[in-house]
Amino acid sequence: MNSIDQNGPNDMNDDELRFKLEDFQAETQMKVVIPTAIVLFIQCCLVLVVAVVTLVSPEEPPDFTPVSSETSARSNEPRIFETLLPATGDTYVSGGARSRNFGADETMELVNDGARVAKPLIGFSLPDLTNHTLKEAELVLTPLDGWEATSPSLKIVSCSGAWNEKTVTMDHHPAFGGLMGFIPKGEGYDGKRLRIPLDIHALLADGFSGVWVETLDKTKGTRFMTKESGKGAPELLIKVEGLAPLPETGTPVAVPPPDKTPAPPAADNPPAPPARPVPPADTASPAAPQVVQGQWTQLLSEDFERPDVQGYSEGKLPENGNWVGASRGYGCGKRGITDKSDGGFSAPGNNDQAFAFRYTNSGIASARRAIGPLTAHASYRVSFDVVMDGSNDGRRYAMELVAHDDGENYGYLDGDRPGVVLVTQAGTASADGVFSTVSVTFTPDADKHAELVGRDLSVRFLGATTSANIDNVKVEILHPKRDRTP
């Protein structure tokens, strides 16, 4: 039997087998290298993308630098905080119902129509201001029917002593104090509420318990919401400086501290307008004081245009309740409003009427509380226009600013006149029938007038057999700037 070859027909020699093995190894390496190359390519692409992103948006490394002592000190600097204080009581008194109480009403009425007077009264209680400095204050009121350009001016007067909104009446009410704030006709409205800046020094006075709301203008009725209405209640907005908000007495809102970055040159940094409208000072007046800075606030204003008269109307006074006529002495009643046809004067605009004095002992004086009490550390300015009375060529005029005791009769304008005269201004009007303005200022002396502080002020004009007419009377107050915590 022939032997059989184990390799059969595929029998190879050594060279062929080596070539086969080399081919197999090369093929295997290709199968491994190709996927590895692909993976490396993808990784390179990812690295490239990350590098591009890093270049476009570099990420700041965390700052582990310790806080300096200067930065730490800034966090302890005082800041300004606002707090809204709710009214503790709100009501009003009415001359038409002197014994009636209105403490449960949902509105407060302000009236000054010549026949009746009504005044709102609002109570507030200040929180403990220890470790805080009071910087600003505003009375916030909500008018029932909105506010227009013809709405009356508002005069805010402080009150002192304990009182209860359920028992206050026209015959039983807390005392009237000093002037705290004023807004002209139609101003102070932000579209929803009225905001009247207040004097913080009056707010901090001993015994302060609230404010009266009055007006210098004739109005038949303006109403404000009370806390009983459930909406739009009166509030007192105060701004205090301190390291933390006040205790939870209202709604504290932190106000960012001022930017201490140096300001650019003045040419590129014009001053901002005042935040609140205030009656402008008459800077053209030569009598305007130069030793104090601030804004004059109007206390009394009268143009004698109402009521409208024809010729000279003897005995006729303005119907706003701010004036009393001379009531003692021979000829005291021979005074009244006159128009320019009888007075023989000319004036621009709507100055069609003035007030005339046509006999000795005639005169006119502002009524009780028409101006307010004498306030320490303040200046007062009285200004008025004078013109020759064409009916008798009268040119003399005389004015006195007076501090009154309670119970004195303001209408006693003859030789023995009550009150303490603080300043007087007398002279002679020109003979050309054209108005000229007279102005005088007064600042109480800390020692000489100390006992007069708090007495009611009145401005009075004294007549003679022939006298000049007067018009456009204004009494203003200026609270000088006081030292404040930096």
C-alpha positions as CSV (number, residue, x, y, z in Angstrom):
1,M,0.0,0.0,0.0
2,N,1.3,3.4,-0.8
3,S,1.8,5.8,2.1
4,I,-0.6,8.8,2.3
5,D,0.7,12.6,2.4
6,Q,-0.7,14.2,5.5
7,N,-0.9,17.7,3.9
8,G,-2.9,16.5,1.0
9,P,-3.3,18.7,-2.0
10,N,-2.6,21.9,0.1
11,D,0.8,20.8,0.9
12,M,3.2,23.9,0.9
13,N,6.9,24.3,1.1
14,D,8.6,26.5,3.8
15,D,8.9,29.6,1.7
16,E,5.2,29.6,0.9
17,L,4.3,29.1,4.5
18,R,6.4,32.1,5.6
19,F,4.8,34.3,3.0
20,K,1.4,33.2,4.2
21,L,2.3,34.0,7.8
22,E,3.7,37.5,6.9
23,D,0.5,38.3,4.8
24,F,-1.7,37.2,7.8
25,Q,0.3,39.4,10.2
26,A,0.2,42.4,7.9
27,E,-3.6,42.0,7.5
28,T,-4.1,41.7,11.2
29,Q,-2.1,44.8,11.9
30,M,-4.1,46.8,9.4
31,K,-7.3,45.8,11.1
32,V,-6.0,47.1,14.4
33,V,-4.2,50.2,13.2
34,I,-7.1,51.7,11.2
35,P,-9.6,51.8,14.1
36,T,-6.9,53.1,16.4
37,A,-6.1,55.9,14.0
38,I,-9.8,56.9,13.8
39,V,-10.1,57.1,17.5
40,L,-6.9,59.2,17.8
41,F,-8.3,61.5,15.0
42,I,-11.6,62.0,16.9
43,Q,-9.7,62.8,20.1
44,C,-7.5,65.3,18.4
45,C,-10.6,67.0,17.0
46,L,-12.2,67.2,20.5
47,V,-9.0,68.7,22.0
48,L,-9.0,71.3,19.2
49,V,-12.6,72.2,19.8
50,V,-12.1,72.6,23.6
51,A,-9.0,74.8,22.9
52,V,-11.0,77.1,20.6
53,V,-13.9,77.4,23.1
54,T,-11.4,78.2,25.9
55,L,-9.8,81.0,23.8
56,V,-13.1,82.5,22.9
57,S,-14.6,82.4,26.5
58,P,-11.8,82.1,29.0
59,E,-13.1,81.1,32.4
60,E,-11.8,83.2,35.3
61,P,-10.2,81.1,38.0
62,P,-11.8,81.4,41.4
63,D,-10.4,84.2,43.5
64,F,-9.2,83.0,46.9
65,T,-7.6,86.4,47.8
66,P,-8.4,87.3,51.4
67,V,-10.8,90.2,52.0
68,S,-8.9,93.3,53.0
69,S,-9.7,95.2,56.1
70,E,-10.8,98.2,54.0
71,T,-13.4,96.1,52.1
72,S,-14.6,94.7,55.4
73,A,-15.0,98.1,56.8
74,R,-17.3,99.2,53.9
75,S,-19.8,96.5,54.9
76,N,-20.2,98.3,58.2
77,E,-20.9,101.7,56.8
78,P,-24.4,103.3,57.6
79,R,-27.0,102.9,54.9
80,I,-30.4,104.7,54.2
81,F,-33.5,102.7,55.0
82,E,-37.1,103.7,54.2
83,T,-40.0,102.8,56.5
84,L,-43.7,103.4,56.0
85,L,-45.5,104.1,59.3
86,P,-49.3,103.7,59.4
87,A,-51.5,106.3,60.9
88,T,-52.4,105.7,64.6
89,G,-55.6,107.8,64.1
90,D,-57.3,109.9,61.4
91,T,-60.4,112.1,61.6
92,Y,-61.4,115.7,60.9
93,V,-63.2,118.6,62.6
94,S,-65.9,120.7,61.0
95,G,-67.1,124.2,61.9
96,G,-70.5,123.2,60.6
97,A,-70.8,120.5,63.2
98,R,-68.7,121.6,66.1
99,S,-69.7,118.9,68.6
100,R,-69.7,115.9,66.1
101,N,-67.0,113.3,65.9
102,F,-65.9,111.9,62.5
103,G,-63.4,109.3,63.7
104,A,-65.4,106.4,62.1
105,D,-65.7,108.0,58.7
106,E,-63.9,106.5,55.7
107,T,-62.8,109.9,54.4
108,M,-61.5,113.1,55.9
109,E,-62.8,116.5,54.6
110,L,-60.8,119.7,53.9
111,V,-63.1,122.7,53.4
112,N,-62.4,126.5,53.4
113,D,-65.3,128.2,51.6
114,G,-65.8,131.3,53.7
115,A,-68.9,129.9,55.4
116,R,-67.4,126.7,56.8
117,V,-64.0,125.3,57.7
118,A,-63.1,121.6,58.0
119,K,-59.6,120.2,58.7
120,P,-58.2,116.6,58.7
121,L,-56.2,115.4,61.7
122,I,-53.8,112.5,61.4
123,G,-51.9,110.8,64.2
124,F,-48.5,109.1,64.0
125,S,-46.1,107.5,66.5
126,L,-42.4,107.4,65.7
127,P,-40.5,104.2,66.4
128,D,-37.4,104.0,68.6
129,L,-34.7,105.8,66.6
130,T,-31.8,104.7,68.8
131,N,-28.8,104.0,66.6
132,H,-30.5,105.7,63.7
133,T,-30.6,109.2,62.3
134,L,-33.8,110.6,60.8
135,K,-32.9,112.1,57.4
136,E,-36.2,112.8,55.6
137,A,-40.0,112.5,56.1
138,E,-43.1,112.7,53.9
139,L,-46.8,112.7,54.6
140,V,-48.6,110.4,52.1
141,L,-52.3,111.0,51.5
142,T,-54.7,109.5,49.0
143,P,-57.3,112.0,47.5
144,L,-60.7,110.4,47.0
145,D,-61.2,112.0,43.6
146,G,-57.6,112.4,42.3
147,W,-55.7,115.6,42.1
148,E,-55.8,118.4,39.5
149,A,-54.0,121.7,38.7
150,T,-56.9,123.5,40.4
151,S,-56.7,121.4,43.6
152,P,-55.9,123.5,46.7
153,S,-52.5,124.1,48.3
154,L,-51.9,122.1,51.4
155,K,-50.3,123.4,54.6
156,I,-49.2,120.8,57.2
157,V,-49.2,121.9,60.8
158,S,-48.0,119.8,63.7
159,C,-50.1,118.9,66.7
160,S,-49.1,117.8,70.2
161,G,-50.5,116.1,73.2
162,A,-52.6,112.9,73.5
163,W,-55.9,112.6,71.6
164,N,-58.3,110.0,70.4
165,E,-59.9,109.9,67.0
166,K,-63.2,108.8,68.5
167,T,-63.5,111.8,70.7
168,V,-62.0,114.7,68.7
169,T,-64.4,117.5,67.7
170,M,-64.1,121.1,66.6
171,D,-64.7,122.1,70.2
172,H,-62.3,119.5,71.7
173,H,-59.1,118.8,69.8
174,P,-55.3,118.9,70.2
175,A,-53.4,122.1,69.9
176,F,-52.1,123.5,66.7
177,G,-48.3,123.6,66.4
178,G,-45.7,124.9,63.9
179,L,-45.6,124.6,60.2
180,M,-44.2,121.3,59.0
181,G,-44.7,121.3,55.2
182,F,-46.4,122.9,52.2
183,I,-47.2,122.2,48.6
184,P,-48.6,124.7,46.1
185,K,-51.9,124.3,44.3
186,G,-52.2,121.1,42.2
187,E,-48.7,119.9,43.1
188,G,-47.2,116.9,45.0
189,Y,-49.4,114.2,43.2
190,D,-47.6,111.1,41.7
191,G,-50.7,109.8,39.9
192,K,-52.0,107.9,42.9
193,R,-51.1,109.6,46.1
194,L,-50.0,113.0,47.4
195,R,-46.5,113.3,49.0
196,I,-45.8,116.3,51.2
197,P,-42.2,116.7,52.5
198,L,-42.1,117.5,56.2
199,D,-39.7,119.3,58.5
200,I,-37.9,116.5,60.4
201,H,-37.1,118.8,63.3
202,A,-40.8,119.4,64.0
203,L,-41.4,115.7,63.7
204,L,-38.8,115.1,66.5
205,A,-40.2,117.8,68.8
206,D,-41.3,116.8,72.3
207,G,-45.0,115.8,72.5
208,F,-45.5,115.4,68.7
209,S,-48.6,113.3,68.1
210,G,-49.7,114.1,64.6
211,V,-50.5,116.7,61.9
212,W,-53.3,119.0,60.9
213,V,-54.0,119.5,57.1
214,E,-55.0,123.0,56.2
215,T,-55.2,125.1,53.0
216,L,-54.6,128.7,52.0
217,D,-57.1,128.5,49.1
218,K,-60.8,128.6,48.9
219,T,-62.2,125.1,48.4
220,K,-65.7,123.7,48.9
221,G,-64.6,120.3,49.7
222,T,-61.6,118.0,49.2
223,R,-61.6,114.5,50.7
224,F,-58.8,112.0,51.6
225,M,-59.1,108.3,52.4
226,T,-58.8,107.1,56.1
227,K,-57.6,103.8,57.5
228,E,-61.3,102.9,58.0
229,S,-61.7,102.8,54.2
230,G,-59.4,99.8,54.0
231,K,-57.4,101.3,51.2
232,G,-55.3,104.4,50.7
233,A,-54.8,105.1,54.4
234,P,-52.6,108.0,55.4
235,E,-48.9,107.0,56.0
236,L,-45.7,108.6,57.1
237,L,-42.7,107.7,55.0
238,I,-39.4,108.2,56.9
239,K,-35.8,107.7,55.8
240,V,-33.3,106.8,58.4
241,E,-29.6,106.2,58.4
242,G,-28.2,103.3,60.2
243,L,-26.4,99.9,60.0
244,A,-29.7,98.0,59.9
245,P,-33.4,98.6,59.2
246,L,-35.7,99.8,62.0
247,P,-37.7,97.2,63.9
248,E,-40.7,96.0,62.1
249,T,-42.9,99.1,62.5
250,G,-43.7,99.4,58.8
251,T,-42.3,98.3,55.5
252,P,-38.4,98.7,55.5
253,V,-36.8,99.0,52.1
254,A,-33.0,99.3,51.9
255,V,-31.8,102.1,49.7
256,P,-28.4,101.5,48.0
257,P,-25.6,103.5,49.4
258,P,-24.4,106.5,47.4
259,D,-21.9,105.9,44.6
260,K,-18.5,107.1,45.9
261,T,-16.9,107.1,42.4
262,P,-15.3,110.5,41.8
263,A,-17.7,112.7,39.7
264,P,-16.6,113.8,36.2
265,P,-15.8,117.5,35.6
266,A,-18.6,119.9,36.3
267,A,-19.1,120.7,32.6
268,D,-20.1,117.0,32.0
269,N,-22.0,116.6,35.2
270,P,-24.9,119.2,35.4
271,P,-26.7,119.3,38.8
272,A,-29.9,117.2,39.1
273,P,-33.2,119.1,39.5
274,P,-34.8,119.1,43.0
275,A,-36.8,116.0,43.9
276,R,-39.8,117.8,45.1
277,P,-41.5,121.1,43.9
278,V,-41.2,123.9,46.5
279,P,-42.2,127.5,46.4
280,P,-39.3,129.4,44.8
281,A,-37.5,132.1,46.7
282,D,-37.7,135.7,45.4
283,T,-34.0,136.0,44.7
284,A,-34.5,139.4,43.1
285,S,-35.7,140.9,46.4
286,P,-32.9,143.0,48.0
287,A,-34.2,142.0,51.4
288,A,-33.7,138.3,50.9
289,P,-31.3,137.1,53.6
290,Q,-27.8,136.1,52.5
291,V,-26.7,134.4,55.7
292,V,-28.8,131.3,55.3
293,Q,-29.4,128.9,52.5
294,G,-32.5,126.9,51.6
295,Q,-36.0,127.1,50.1
296,W,-38.6,129.6,51.2
297,T,-41.9,128.0,52.1
298,Q,-45.1,130.0,51.7
299,L,-47.3,130.4,54.9
300,L,-49.8,133.0,53.7
301,S,-50.7,134.4,50.3
302,E,-53.3,136.9,49.3
303,D,-54.1,138.7,46.0
304,F,-57.5,140.2,47.1
305,E,-59.1,139.0,43.8
306,R,-62.0,137.3,45.6
307,P,-64.7,138.2,45.9
308,D,-65.1,140.2,42.7
309,V,-66.2,143.8,43.5
310,Q,-67.3,146.7,41.4
311,G,-65.5,149.9,42.5
312,Y,-64.8,150.2,46.2
313,S,-66.6,147.8,48.5
314,E,-66.3,149.2,52.1
315,G,-66.0,146.6,54.8
316,K,-65.4,143.8,52.2
317,L,-62.7,141.2,53.2
318,P,-61.4,138.2,51.3
319,E,-63.7,135.2,51.9
320,N,-61.0,132.7,52.8
321,G,-61.1,133.2,56.5
322,N,-57.5,134.4,56.6
323,W,-58.2,138.1,57.5
324,V,-60.0,140.2,60.1
325,G,-60.7,143.9,59.7
326,A,-60.1,146.7,62.2
327,S,-62.8,146.6,64.8
328,R,-62.0,149.4,67.3
329,G,-61.4,153.1,66.9
330,Y,-63.0,155.9,65.0
331,G,-63.3,155.2,61.2
332,C,-62.0,151.6,61.7
333,G,-64.6,150.2,59.3
334,K,-63.6,152.5,56.4
335,R,-61.6,149.9,54.5
336,G,-62.2,147.2,52.0
337,I,-61.4,145.6,48.6
338,T,-61.3,147.9,45.6
339,D,-60.9,147.4,41.9
340,K,-58.6,149.4,39.7
341,S,-61.4,151.6,38.3
342,D,-61.9,153.1,41.7
343,G,-58.4,152.8,43.0
344,G,-56.9,154.4,40.0
345,F,-54.0,151.9,39.6
346,S,-52.7,149.7,36.8
347,A,-51.2,146.2,37.2
348,P,-50.2,143.4,34.9
349,G,-52.1,140.1,34.5
350,N,-55.0,139.5,36.8
351,N,-54.1,142.1,39.4
352,D,-57.5,143.8,39.1
353,Q,-58.2,144.4,42.8
354,A,-56.3,145.5,45.9
355,F,-57.1,146.5,49.5
356,A,-57.8,150.1,50.4
357,F,-57.6,152.0,53.7
358,R,-59.6,155.3,53.8
359,Y,-59.5,156.6,57.3
360,T,-57.5,156.7,60.6
361,N,-57.8,153.5,62.6
362,S,-58.7,151.5,59.5
363,G,-56.7,148.4,58.9
364,I,-56.6,144.6,58.3
365,A,-54.7,141.7,60.0
366,S,-54.2,138.1,59.2
367,A,-56.5,135.9,61.4
368,R,-55.5,133.5,64.2
369,R,-53.5,130.5,62.8
370,A,-53.5,131.9,59.3
371,I,-49.7,132.0,59.5
372,G,-48.8,129.8,62.4
373,P,-46.6,130.1,65.5
374,L,-43.2,131.7,65.7
375,T,-40.5,129.1,65.2
376,A,-37.0,129.3,66.6
377,H,-34.0,129.1,64.2
378,A,-36.1,130.2,61.2
379,S,-36.3,133.4,59.1
380,Y,-39.5,135.0,58.0
381,R,-40.1,137.2,55.0
382,V,-43.1,139.5,54.5
383,S,-43.6,141.0,51.0
384,F,-46.4,143.0,49.5
385,D,-47.1,145.4,46.7
386,V,-48.1,149.1,47.2
387,V,-49.7,151.6,44.9
388,M,-51.1,155.1,45.3
389,D,-54.8,155.2,46.0
390,G,-56.2,157.2,43.1
391,S,-59.4,158.1,44.9
392,N,-57.6,160.4,47.4
393,D,-53.9,160.3,46.3
394,G,-53.1,158.2,49.4
395,R,-49.5,157.0,49.4
396,R,-48.5,156.1,53.0
397,Y,-48.3,152.4,54.1
398,A,-47.4,150.7,57.4
399,M,-47.0,146.9,58.1
400,E,-46.2,145.0,61.3
401,L,-45.4,141.4,61.9
402,V,-46.7,140.6,65.4
403,A,-46.5,137.7,67.9
404,H,-49.8,137.3,69.8
405,D,-50.8,135.8,73.1
406,D,-53.9,133.6,73.3
407,G,-57.1,135.6,73.7
408,E,-55.8,138.8,72.1
409,N,-58.1,140.5,69.6
410,Y,-56.3,140.7,66.2
411,G,-58.8,143.3,65.0
412,Y,-57.7,146.0,67.6
413,L,-55.7,148.1,65.2
414,D,-55.9,151.5,66.8
415,G,-53.2,153.2,69.0
416,D,-53.2,150.5,71.7
417,R,-52.6,147.4,69.6
418,P,-52.1,144.0,71.2
419,G,-49.2,141.7,70.6
420,V,-45.4,142.1,70.4
421,V,-44.2,143.8,67.2
422,L,-41.3,141.8,65.7
423,V,-40.6,143.8,62.6
424,T,-42.2,146.8,60.9
425,Q,-42.0,148.4,57.5
426,A,-43.4,151.8,56.6
427,G,-43.0,154.2,53.7
428,T,-44.6,156.1,50.9
429,A,-45.7,154.7,47.5
430,S,-44.8,156.4,44.3
431,A,-47.2,158.8,42.7
432,D,-47.3,157.2,39.3
433,G,-50.1,154.7,40.0
434,V,-47.8,151.7,39.4
435,F,-47.2,148.9,41.9
436,S,-43.9,148.5,43.6
437,T,-42.9,145.6,45.9
438,V,-41.8,146.0,49.5
439,S,-40.0,143.2,51.3
440,V,-38.6,142.7,54.8
441,T,-37.2,139.7,56.7
442,F,-37.0,138.8,60.4
443,T,-35.0,136.2,62.2
444,P,-35.8,135.7,65.9
445,D,-32.9,136.2,68.3
446,A,-32.2,133.1,70.4
447,D,-32.2,135.1,73.7
448,K,-34.3,138.2,73.0
449,H,-37.3,136.3,71.5
450,A,-37.0,133.0,73.4
451,E,-40.2,133.6,75.3
452,L,-42.1,134.5,72.2
453,V,-41.4,131.2,70.4
454,G,-44.7,129.3,69.9
455,R,-46.9,132.4,69.9
456,D,-49.2,132.9,67.0
457,L,-48.0,135.2,64.2
458,S,-50.1,137.9,62.4
459,V,-49.2,140.4,59.8
460,R,-51.2,143.6,60.0
461,F,-51.5,146.7,57.8
462,L,-52.5,150.1,59.3
463,G,-54.5,152.7,57.6
464,A,-54.5,156.5,57.9
465,T,-56.7,159.3,56.6
466,T,-55.1,158.7,53.2
467,S,-53.2,155.5,52.5
468,A,-51.7,153.5,49.7
469,N,-53.5,150.4,48.5
470,I,-51.8,147.0,49.2
471,D,-51.9,143.8,47.1
472,N,-50.1,140.4,46.7
473,V,-49.3,139.9,50.4
474,K,-47.0,136.9,51.1
475,V,-45.5,135.6,54.3
476,E,-42.8,133.0,53.9
477,I,-40.5,130.9,56.2
478,L,-37.0,129.7,55.7
479,H,-35.6,126.9,57.9
480,P,-31.8,127.2,57.7
481,K,-29.7,124.2,57.1
482,R,-28.7,122.5,60.4
483,D,-25.8,120.2,61.2
484,R,-26.4,116.6,60.2
485,T,-24.5,113.4,60.7
486,P,-22.2,113.0,57.7
